[in-house]
C-alpha cells in the first residue's frame, strides 16, 4: 500500500469582490408622470397624496410641474420600486414612465 504525504496544507485565500465598480453604474431609477389632457389637476394631486404620502403642498407643487412643464419626477429608488410605482400610477389612470436618473 502506498502512503500519502501532506504537503503545505493551508486554507485557500478567499478574495472579496470589489463592488465599488458595480455600484457606481447602478444609478437610481426615477418615476416620471407626464401631462395628459384627461385627468383633472385635483385628481392628480389626490393620487400623489394617496400613493406617495405627499402633503397637499408637495402634491400640488408636483401636479403644477406636470401641468406647466409637461412632467414631474414623483419618486426614485431601485428598479423594482420604480416599476411598482409606475404600475400603481397606471392603475389610477396616470401616464407614467421610469428611467435611469442622470447624474
C-alpha positions in Angstrom: 0.0 0.0 0.0 1.1 3.5 -0.8 1.3 6.4 1.6 0.1 9.9 1.3 2.4 12.8 2.1 0.7 16.0 3.3 2.5 19.0 1.8 1.7 22.6 2.7 -1.8 22.2 3.9 -3.1 25.7 4.3 -6.5 27.3 3.7 -7.2 28.8 0.3 -7.2 32.5 0.1 -10.7 33.9 -0.4 -10.9 37.2 -2.4 -13.8 39.5 -1.7 -15.4 41.0 -4.9 -14.8 44.7 -5.5 -18.4 46.1 -5.5 -17.2 49.7 -5.9 -17.2 49.4 -9.7 -20.5 47.6 -9.9 -22.4 50.0 -7.7 -21.2 53.2 -9.4 -23.1 52.1 -12.5 -26.2 51.2 -10.6 -27.9 54.6 -10.8 -31.2 55.0 -9.1 -34.4 54.9 -11.2 -36.8 57.8 -11.4 -40.6 57.7 -12.0 -41.9 60.5 -14.2 -45.6 61.5 -14.5 -46.5 63.1 -17.8 -49.1 65.7 -18.6 -52.3 64.4 -20.2 -55.5 66.1 -21.4 -57.8 63.8 -19.4 -57.1 63.9 -15.7 -58.2 66.8 -13.6 -55.5 68.7 -11.7 -57.3 68.0 -8.4 -57.3 64.2 -9.2 -53.6 64.2 -10.0 -52.9 65.9 -6.6 -55.1 63.4 -4.8 -53.3 60.5 -6.4 -49.9 61.9 -5.4 -51.1 62.2 -1.9 -52.6 58.8 -1.8 -49.8 56.8 -3.4 -46.7 58.6 -2.1 -48.0 60.2 1.1 -47.1 63.7 0.0 -48.5 66.7 1.8 -51.1 68.8 0.0 -48.5 71.4 -0.7 -45.9 68.9 -2.2 -48.6 67.1 -4.2 -49.8 70.4 -5.6 -46.3 71.5 -6.5 -45.7 68.3 -8.4 -49.1 68.5 -10.1 -48.3 72.0 -11.3 -44.9 70.8 -12.6 -46.8 68.2 -14.6 -49.3 70.8 -15.8 -46.8 73.6 -16.8 -43.6 71.7 -17.6 -45.2 68.6 -19.0 -43.7 66.2 -16.5 -42.6 65.8 -12.9 -40.4 63.3 -11.1 -42.5 61.8 -8.3 -40.3 59.1 -6.9 -36.9 57.4 -7.2 -35.2 54.3 -6.0 -34.5 50.7 -7.1 -35.7 49.4 -10.4 -38.3 47.2 -8.6 -39.6 50.1 -6.6 -39.9 52.3 -9.7 -41.7 49.5 -11.6 -44.1 49.2 -8.7 -44.8 53.0 -8.6 -45.3 53.1 -12.4 -47.8 50.2 -12.1 -49.7 52.0 -9.3 -49.9 55.2 -11.3 -51.1 53.4 -14.3 -53.8 51.8 -12.2 -55.0 55.3 -11.3 -55.1 56.3 -15.0 -52.0 58.5 -15.0 -49.3 58.4 -17.7 -46.0 57.4 -16.0 -42.7 56.1 -17.1 -39.4 55.2 -15.5 -35.8 55.8 -16.5 -32.3 55.9 -15.0 -31.6 59.1 -13.1 -29.0 61.3 -14.8 -26.2 62.4 -12.6 
